[in-house]
């Protein structure tokens, strides 16, 4: 196109959906609807070292498997070849899932970054957030992201990064499935849903609760380095004065707003009786639905409580996650040295099972096309089985299962899926 966005030539078809051979492109949650045609969208092109990298998203915004793949060519209009390592961006498991429909850019230090949309898709299909991931091109020109524990805190590089091979987070998650209590809750929105590592479920206070609070007990006094408060939109209509979708509302569609200012008091304690303020925004509300608070120095805490919660918009107070990061007092779980993989008749799925590691909170399955390129990951909590749906038909896959808990990550043994 020229400066006026006038096309300079005729359209050229450069790729199409291949959900008949690419497992990750299949429609549905966990790629469960292979007969439906996926959405192929979100095209973006980077030119790197003389190669054109055409990225695209599939299979749909509302699914946990929403991801970005890439084709590569020597010329802008192709012919394009499917990169063997695909999708290059995906987050099918963990607190915040989905990592498709975005773009790739380079910062002033030369670091590559990939930005993609994260699905919530509870109130409305397009209810999303943005995720920012380290990205790079390896010595063979393969485009990849590091998305291991990608919804945990990580430090931005000061200059050129050197962490593209990391497989463990900077701090461990201390709050997963820990006991939670609250001032009140609504049906199907119990306090435990603020600690279950799922952004699509949440604790919601009773609509008549004038002083809502939520508290987590870590069961032990741990070194806390950071905390994240994730507010959820629970029955939050767009205020009438801002409504530009009257027709949609008249037909029964609920319209949801940006969250607007929220305020709260966040405190910590070692005994549940004496409390120290971590952050107080009651006199200075912030427009921050996913606030990450990094402590200047690690603080030993057992209890964390959020109270005096209020928000500028209508609806009830709700938290999809009160996440606490730091270092536990025990040891990481035992390694996973083997697993069983039964590949399906279609060739794009494998039923994976492995022996549970004692004291493991979950597992991070790292996989790729060669043993030295386990770039992708699928994080699971509280189970030792997975229907793995990202295989390419008639192609092998290499996979390692890392076990993790609040004390660290233990790398697993790499194994081939034929």
C-alpha positions as CSV (number, residue, x, y, z in Angstrom):
1,X,0.0,0.0,0.0
2,X,1.1,3.6,-0.5
3,X,0.9,6.4,2.0
4,X,-2.8,6.7,1.4
5,X,-3.3,2.9,2.0
6,X,-4.1,2.3,-1.6
7,X,-3.3,-1.2,-2.7
8,X,-0.2,-1.4,-5.0
9,X,-1.2,-4.7,-6.6
10,X,-3.6,-7.6,-6.6
11,X,-4.2,-9.7,-3.5
12,X,-2.1,-12.9,-3.2
13,X,-3.2,-15.8,-1.1
14,X,-0.1,-16.9,1.0
15,X,-1.5,-19.4,3.5
16,X,-4.7,-21.0,4.8
17,X,-5.9,-23.1,7.7
18,X,-4.4,-26.6,7.9
19,X,-6.3,-27.9,10.9
20,X,-6.3,-31.3,9.2
21,X,-2.6,-31.6,10.1
22,X,-1.8,-28.8,12.6
23,X,-3.3,-29.9,15.9
24,X,-3.2,-26.5,17.5
25,X,-5.3,-24.9,14.7
26,X,-8.4,-27.0,15.5
27,X,-11.4,-25.2,16.8
28,X,-12.7,-25.3,20.4
29,X,-11.5,-25.4,24.0
30,X,-8.5,-27.7,24.1
31,X,-9.0,-28.1,20.3
32,X,-12.1,-30.2,20.9
33,X,-14.1,-29.3,17.8
34,X,-12.0,-30.4,14.8
35,X,-15.0,-30.4,12.4
36,X,-15.5,-26.6,12.8
37,X,-13.4,-24.3,10.7
38,X,-10.9,-22.2,12.8
39,X,-10.5,-18.5,12.6
40,X,-7.3,-17.5,10.8
41,X,-6.6,-13.9,11.7
42,X,-4.3,-11.3,13.2
43,X,-1.7,-11.3,10.5
44,X,1.6,-9.4,11.2
45,X,4.9,-9.5,9.3
46,X,8.5,-9.0,10.5
47,X,11.6,-8.9,8.3
48,X,14.5,-10.4,10.1
49,X,17.9,-11.3,8.6
50,X,16.4,-11.1,5.1
51,X,13.5,-13.5,5.9
52,X,9.8,-12.5,6.1
53,X,8.0,-13.9,9.1
54,X,4.3,-13.9,8.6
55,X,2.5,-14.6,11.9
56,X,-1.2,-15.4,12.3
57,X,-3.6,-16.4,15.0
58,X,-5.8,-19.5,15.4
59,X,-8.3,-21.1,16.2
60,X,-10.4,-18.5,18.1
61,X,-10.2,-15.7,20.7
62,X,-12.4,-17.4,23.3
63,X,-10.3,-20.6,23.6
64,X,-7.5,-21.5,25.9
65,X,-5.5,-22.7,22.9
66,X,-5.7,-19.4,21.0
67,X,-2.1,-19.0,19.7
68,X,0.1,-17.5,17.0
69,X,1.9,-19.5,14.3
70,X,4.3,-18.3,11.7
71,X,5.2,-18.9,8.0
72,X,8.6,-17.9,6.6
73,X,9.6,-16.6,3.1
74,X,12.4,-15.0,1.2
75,X,10.1,-12.4,-0.4
76,X,7.1,-10.4,0.9
77,X,4.5,-12.3,-1.1
78,X,6.1,-15.7,-0.6
79,X,6.1,-18.5,-1.3
80,X,5.7,-19.0,2.5
81,X,6.8,-22.2,4.3
82,X,5.2,-23.3,7.6
83,X,7.8,-23.1,10.4
84,X,8.3,-26.5,11.9
85,X,8.3,-25.0,15.4
86,X,4.7,-23.9,15.7
87,X,2.8,-22.3,17.4
88,X,5.6,-20.0,18.4
89,X,3.3,-18.2,21.0
90,X,0.9,-20.2,23.1
91,X,-0.4,-20.4,26.7
92,X,-3.0,-23.2,26.8
93,X,-2.6,-23.7,30.6
94,X,-1.9,-21.6,33.7
95,X,-3.6,-18.7,35.4
96,X,-4.0,-16.6,32.2
97,X,-4.4,-18.7,29.0
98,X,-4.3,-17.9,25.3
99,X,-1.6,-16.0,23.5
100,X,-2.8,-15.2,20.0
101,X,-3.6,-12.2,17.8
102,X,-0.7,-9.8,18.4
103,X,2.5,-8.4,17.0
104,X,6.3,-8.7,17.4
105,X,8.6,-5.8,17.9
106,X,12.2,-4.9,19.0
107,X,13.2,-2.5,21.8
108,X,16.1,0.0,21.7
109,X,18.4,-2.6,23.2
110,X,17.7,-5.0,20.4
111,X,15.5,-7.4,22.4
112,X,12.5,-8.9,20.6
113,X,9.1,-8.9,22.3
114,X,5.8,-10.5,21.4
115,X,2.5,-9.0,22.5
116,X,-0.7,-11.1,22.3
117,X,-4.2,-11.2,23.6
118,X,-5.1,-13.3,26.7
119,X,-8.6,-14.7,26.9
120,X,-11.1,-14.3,29.8
121,X,-14.2,-14.7,27.6
122,X,-16.7,-15.1,30.5
123,X,-18.8,-12.0,30.3
124,X,-18.4,-11.6,26.6
125,X,-16.5,-13.6,23.9
126,X,-14.0,-10.8,23.3
127,X,-13.2,-10.2,27.0
128,X,-9.4,-10.1,26.9
129,X,-6.2,-8.8,28.4
130,X,-2.8,-8.2,26.9
131,X,0.3,-10.4,27.5
132,X,3.9,-9.4,26.8
133,X,6.5,-12.2,26.2
134,X,10.2,-12.4,25.5
135,X,10.7,-13.4,21.9
136,X,13.7,-14.2,19.7
137,X,15.1,-15.9,16.6
138,X,17.5,-18.7,17.2
139,X,20.7,-19.6,15.3
140,X,18.6,-21.5,12.8
141,X,16.2,-18.6,12.2
142,X,13.4,-20.2,14.3
143,X,11.1,-17.7,15.8
144,X,10.1,-18.6,19.4
145,X,8.9,-17.1,22.7
146,X,9.8,-18.0,26.3
147,X,6.4,-18.5,27.9
148,X,7.5,-20.9,30.7
149,X,5.6,-19.6,33.8
150,X,4.8,-16.5,31.7
151,X,2.0,-15.2,34.0
152,X,4.5,-15.1,37.0
153,X,6.5,-12.0,37.6
154,X,9.7,-11.6,35.6
155,X,12.3,-8.8,35.5
156,X,12.6,-6.6,32.4
157,X,16.2,-6.7,31.1
158,X,18.5,-3.8,31.6
159,X,20.0,-3.8,28.2
160,X,20.4,-7.0,26.2
161,X,18.6,-9.9,27.7
162,X,20.1,-13.2,28.5
163,X,17.1,-15.2,29.8
164,X,15.7,-16.8,26.7
165,X,16.7,-20.3,28.0
166,X,15.2,-20.0,31.5
167,X,12.7,-22.7,32.5
168,X,11.9,-21.5,36.1
169,X,10.3,-18.3,37.4
170,X,12.1,-15.7,39.3
171,X,9.8,-16.3,42.3
172,X,7.5,-19.2,43.1
173,X,3.8,-19.1,43.6
174,X,2.9,-19.4,47.3
175,X,-0.9,-18.9,47.2
176,X,-2.1,-21.8,45.0
177,X,-5.0,-23.6,46.7
178,X,-4.2,-22.2,50.1
179,X,-7.0,-21.7,52.6
180,X,-9.1,-18.6,51.9
181,X,-11.8,-16.8,53.9
182,X,-13.9,-13.8,53.1
183,X,-16.5,-11.5,54.5
184,X,-19.2,-13.0,52.2
185,X,-19.6,-14.7,48.8
186,X,-22.1,-15.3,46.2
187,X,-23.3,-18.7,44.9
188,X,-20.6,-20.3,42.7
189,X,-18.1,-17.6,43.6
190,X,-16.5,-19.0,46.8
191,X,-13.3,-17.4,48.3
192,X,-11.3,-20.4,47.1
193,X,-11.7,-19.2,43.5
194,X,-9.3,-16.4,44.2
195,X,-6.5,-18.9,44.8
196,X,-7.2,-21.6,42.2
197,X,-5.0,-20.1,39.4
198,X,-7.8,-19.6,36.9
199,X,-8.5,-16.1,35.6
200,X,-11.9,-17.2,34.3
201,X,-13.3,-17.9,37.8
202,X,-13.5,-15.6,40.8
203,X,-14.6,-14.8,44.3
204,X,-17.4,-12.3,44.4
205,X,-18.7,-10.7,47.5
206,X,-22.3,-10.5,48.3
207,X,-24.0,-7.6,46.7
208,X,-25.1,-6.3,50.1
209,X,-21.6,-6.6,51.7
210,X,-20.6,-3.0,52.5
211,X,-17.1,-4.0,53.8
212,X,-15.9,-6.9,51.6
213,X,-12.5,-8.5,52.5
214,X,-10.6,-11.6,51.5
215,X,-7.8,-13.4,53.3
216,X,-5.3,-16.1,52.4
217,X,-3.4,-18.3,54.8
218,X,-0.1,-19.6,53.4
219,X,0.0,-22.2,56.1
220,X,3.6,-21.2,56.9
221,X,5.6,-18.0,57.2
222,X,7.3,-17.5,53.9
223,X,9.5,-15.0,52.2
224,X,7.1,-12.9,50.1
225,X,8.7,-10.9,47.2
226,X,5.6,-9.8,45.3
227,X,1.8,-9.9,45.2
228,X,-0.7,-9.5,42.4
229,X,-4.3,-8.3,42.8
230,X,-6.5,-9.4,39.9
231,X,-9.9,-7.8,39.9
232,X,-12.7,-9.4,37.9
233,X,-15.8,-7.8,36.2
234,X,-18.7,-9.4,38.0
235,X,-22.1,-8.1,36.7
236,X,-20.6,-4.8,35.9
237,X,-22.8,-2.9,33.3
238,X,-21.6,0.1,31.4
239,X,-23.0,3.2,33.0
240,X,-25.9,4.6,31.1
241,X,-24.2,8.0,30.5
242,X,-21.5,6.2,28.5
243,X,-23.8,3.8,26.7
244,X,-23.5,3.8,22.9
245,X,-24.9,0.3,22.5
246,X,-28.6,0.9,23.4
247,X,-29.8,-1.4,20.7
248,X,-27.6,-4.2,21.9
249,X,-28.9,-3.7,25.5
250,X,-32.5,-3.6,24.3
251,X,-31.9,-7.1,22.8
252,X,-30.7,-8.4,26.1
253,X,-26.9,-8.2,25.6
254,X,-25.0,-7.0,28.7
255,X,-22.4,-4.4,28.0
256,X,-19.2,-4.4,30.2
257,X,-17.1,-1.4,31.0
258,X,-13.4,-0.7,31.6
259,X,-12.9,-1.2,35.3
260,X,-12.1,2.4,36.3
261,X,-10.6,3.4,39.6
262,X,-10.4,0.9,42.4
263,X,-9.1,1.3,46.0
264,X,-8.1,-1.2,48.7
265,X,-6.0,-1.8,51.8
266,X,-3.5,-4.7,51.4
267,X,-2.0,-6.1,54.6
268,X,0.3,-8.9,55.7
269,X,0.8,-10.7,59.0
270,X,2.7,-13.5,60.6
271,X,0.1,-14.4,63.2
272,X,-3.2,-13.2,61.9
273,X,-3.6,-10.6,64.6
274,X,-0.9,-8.0,64.0
275,X,-1.0,-6.5,60.5
276,X,1.5,-4.5,58.4
277,X,0.3,-2.3,55.5
278,X,1.7,-3.5,52.1
279,X,-0.3,-1.0,50.0
280,X,-3.1,1.4,50.7
281,X,-4.9,3.2,47.8
282,X,-8.0,4.3,49.8
283,X,-7.0,8.0,49.4
284,X,-5.5,7.5,45.9
285,X,-7.5,5.1,43.8
286,X,-5.8,3.5,40.8
287,X,-7.1,2.4,37.4
288,X,-5.2,-0.9,37.6
289,X,-7.2,-4.2,37.3
290,X,-4.1,-6.4,37.7
291,X,-1.9,-4.6,40.1
292,X,1.6,-6.2,40.7
293,X,3.2,-5.0,43.9
294,X,6.9,-5.8,44.2
295,X,8.3,-5.4,47.7
296,X,11.5,-3.5,48.2
297,X,12.8,-6.2,50.4
298,X,11.4,-9.8,50.9
299,X,9.0,-9.8,53.9
300,X,8.2,-12.9,55.9
301,X,4.4,-13.4,56.0
302,X,1.8,-16.1,56.6
303,X,-1.4,-14.2,56.1
304,X,-2.4,-11.7,53.4
305,X,-5.6,-9.8,53.6
306,X,-7.3,-7.3,51.2
307,X,-10.0,-5.1,52.6
308,X,-11.8,-1.7,52.2
309,X,-12.3,-2.6,48.6
310,X,-14.3,-0.2,46.4
311,X,-14.6,0.5,42.7
312,X,-15.8,3.4,40.6
313,X,-18.0,1.2,38.4
314,X,-21.2,-0.6,39.2
315,X,-21.3,-4.3,40.1
316,X,-20.0,-6.3,43.0
317,X,-16.4,-6.7,44.3
318,X,-14.7,-9.7,42.7
319,X,-11.2,-11.1,42.5
320,X,-10.0,-13.7,40.0
321,X,-6.7,-14.0,41.8
322,X,-4.9,-12.8,44.9
323,X,-1.6,-14.2,43.9
324,X,1.4,-14.3,46.2
325,X,5.0,-14.9,45.0
326,X,8.2,-15.7,46.9
327,X,10.1,-18.6,48.4
328,X,8.8,-21.5,50.4
329,X,10.6,-23.2,53.2
330,X,10.7,-26.7,51.8
331,X,12.3,-28.5,48.8
332,X,11.2,-28.7,45.2
333,X,9.3,-31.9,44.1
334,X,11.0,-35.0,42.7
335,X,11.7,-35.1,38.9
336,X,9.5,-36.7,36.4
337,X,11.8,-39.2,34.6
338,X,9.3,-40.8,32.3
339,X,5.7,-40.6,31.0
340,X,3.3,-42.6,28.9
341,X,2.1,-41.2,25.6
342,X,-0.7,-42.7,23.5
343,X,-1.0,-41.0,20.2
344,X,-4.5,-40.8,18.7
345,X,-5.6,-42.2,15.3
346,X,-5.7,-38.6,13.9
347,X,-2.1,-38.2,14.8
348,X,-2.6,-34.7,16.4
349,X,-3.4,-35.7,20.0
350,X,-1.6,-37.7,22.6
351,X,-3.0,-38.9,26.0
352,X,-0.2,-38.2,28.5
353,X,0.0,-39.7,32.0
354,X,2.9,-39.7,34.5
355,X,3.4,-40.7,38.1
356,X,2.6,-37.7,40.4
357,X,5.5,-36.2,42.2
358,X,5.1,-35.9,46.0
359,X,4.3,-32.3,47.1
360,X,4.0,-31.0,43.5
361,X,1.5,-28.2,42.9
362,X,1.7,-28.8,39.2
363,X,3.7,-29.5,36.1
364,X,5.1,-27.5,33.2
365,X,5.3,-29.6,30.0
366,X,8.0,-28.2,27.8
367,X,7.9,-29.5,24.2
368,X,9.3,-28.9,20.7
369,X,10.4,-30.4,17.5
370,X,13.9,-31.4,18.6
371,X,15.4,-32.2,22.0
372,X,17.3,-28.9,22.2
373,X,14.3,-26.7,21.2
374,X,11.7,-27.3,23.9
375,X,10.5,-23.8,23.4
376,X,6.8,-24.2,24.1
377,X,5.0,-25.2,27.3
378,X,1.7,-26.3,28.7
379,X,1.2,-25.7,32.5
380,X,-1.1,-27.8,34.5
381,X,-2.1,-27.7,38.2
382,X,-3.2,-30.5,40.5
383,X,-3.3,-33.4,38.0
384,X,-0.8,-35.8,36.4
385,X,-2.5,-36.3,33.0
386,X,-3.2,-34.2,29.9
387,X,-4.8,-34.7,26.5
388,X,-2.0,-33.0,24.5
389,X,-3.6,-31.5,21.4
390,X,-0.7,-29.6,19.7
391,X,0.9,-32.4,17.7
392,X,1.5,-32.1,14.0
393,X,0.3,-35.0,12.0
394,X,3.0,-37.5,11.1
395,X,5.7,-35.5,12.9
396,X,7.5,-36.4,16.2
397,X,7.5,-34.2,19.3
398,X,10.0,-34.1,22.2
399,X,8.6,-33.3,25.6
400,X,9.9,-32.9,29.2
401,X,7.6,-32.7,32.3
402,X,9.0,-30.3,34.9
403,X,7.4,-30.6,38.4
404,X,7.0,-27.5,40.5
405,X,5.8,-26.2,43.9
406,X,6.2,-23.2,46.1
407,X,9.9,-24.1,46.6
408,X,11.1,-24.4,43.0
409,X,11.0,-26.2,39.7
410,X,12.6,-29.6,39.0
411,X,13.4,-30.3,35.3
412,X,12.1,-33.5,33.9
413,X,13.7,-36.0,31.5
414,X,13.1,-35.4,27.7
415,X,11.2,-38.1,25.9
416,X,10.1,-38.5,22.3
417,X,6.5,-38.8,21.2
418,X,6.5,-40.8,17.9
